């Protein structure tokens, strides 16, 4: 049996977003994947004891595994946001885990990928998305809806997106 590859995202809309984004990345040959990782929603708020129970339940009886968490920074530094995930795991387990932190939230990638101003998309992504879409952006379900319209090339120079790609490649090798 091979390695169990798992991606954990913060909400149910993130699951669809990342599935569609992975398909786009494969189609564009940015990542090569022989197998798809399993993507799950997992609450990733700080001090969440359920985090470990729910993630470890996915690897019971699995001899080899890797995990990638993709979370919003929500105002925290990348280091602090990552620490809030990793502190729940034993040191040996941490070597099998990566945490990609989106600054400040996934909507920034959507905003930049749809052609928004990078700085304004980072400062207030939901407001900028509302301007780009010519309608209020107040529904996270729209994340996945617009994946096909994202200009991936615009995201490649974004540091947090580059880290995400590096961690995906690590996860999938």
N, C-alpha and C positions, 0 to 999 in steps of 0.2 A: 504494500500500500504506500502511496506517495504522501507528500506533505499536505496537510489540511491547511488551506489558505483562507483566512477570514478577514473581512472588512467590517468594522463597526462604525456606524454613523449615528448622529444624535437624534434624528427624528425619522418618521416613516417616509416623509417626502424626500429625505436624503437618500433613502434606499433606491428609489426610482431614478433620482438624479444621477447617482453614481453608476448604476447599471447602464444607463444610456450614455453617460460620459465615457465609461470603459469601452463601449461599443464604438463610439466615435474615435477614441484614441487608437483602437485596433484597426478600424477602417482606414485611418490616416497613417498607419504604420508607425505611430509614435511609440507604441508599446507592442511587443509581440507576446501573444498569450496562447499557450497550447490548452490551457484549461482556465475556466472562469473561477474567480474567487467567490465564496459565498458572502453575501452582503446582508447584514442584520442591523436593525435599529437597536440601540442600547442607550439607556439614560447615562449621560456622562457628566452629570453635575458633580461638583466637588463633594467629598465625604459620602459617596454613594457606595455602600457596602454591597448592594445588589449587583454592582458592576462586575465584581470578581466572580460571584456565584453564577451569574448568567453567561459570562464569557467562558468560564471553566466548564460549564455544562456542555458547551459546544465541542469541547476537546476530550471529554471522557472516553477512554479507550483508544484514543488516537496516539500513535507513537511519535509522530512528528507534526509540528504545526508552526505557523507564523500568523501574527495578527497585525492589522493596521487599523488604527483609530483615526478617523477624520473628524475634527471638531472645530467649532468656531472659537476664536479667541475671546470674544465678548469683553474686550477691554483689558484682558490679561496679557502679559508678555508671553511669547512662545514658550519660554522655559517654564513659567508658572502653569500655563495651561497643560503642558505635557506632564509636569510633575503631578498634577491632580489626577491624571490617569495612572501613571507609572507607580505612584506610591501604594497602590492597591495590590501590587504584584511583588513576588519574591525576586531578589536580585538575579537569580538564574533565569527566571522567566522573562525578565526585562530585555534580555538579549534577543528574544524572539518577538519583540513588540516594537512597533514604530508608531509615533503619533504625529500626524500631519495637522498643523494648525492653520486654519484659514483666517486671515485678518481682514476685517473684524468678524465676517460671517460669509457663508457661501454665496449670498447675494452679490458680494463684491466681484466674485468670478463671473457671475452671470452678467452683471453690469458692464464690466470691462470687456467681456467677450461679445457683448452686443454693441460695442463701439463707444461706450461711455468714457468720459474723462477719468483717467486712472486715479488721480488724487481725490476727486469728488466721489468716485465710486467707493473708495476706501473710507472716506469721512462719513458718508451717509448713503449707503448703497440702496436702501429702500426708496428714499426720496429720488435719487438719480434714476433708478429703474422706472419709477412712476413717470418721470419726464421722458425717458426713452420710449416707453410703451404707450405714452399718451393716455394713461389711465392709472388709477391708484394701484400700487403694488402692496397688497396687504394679505396675500395668500401664498404661503410657502409651497403649495401644490404647483405653482407656476414654475418652480425651479426646473422640474423635469420637462415640462411642456416646451421650454425654450432651448433645450440642449442642442437640438439640431441647428439652431440659428447662431450658436456661439462660434465666433472666430477663434479657434484654438490657437492660431498663430499669435494673436494678441496676448494670450495668457502665458505663452512660453517664456516671456521675459519677466514674469512675476515670480518673485522669490518663493512665496508660499506654494504656488502652483508647481514650480520646479521641484521643490521638496516633495510634494505629493507625487509627482511622476517618478522621482528617484525611489521613493518608498514603495510605489506600485511595482517598479521593476525588481526591487529587492524581494517583495512579497511573491512575485510570480516566477522567480528563478528557482 
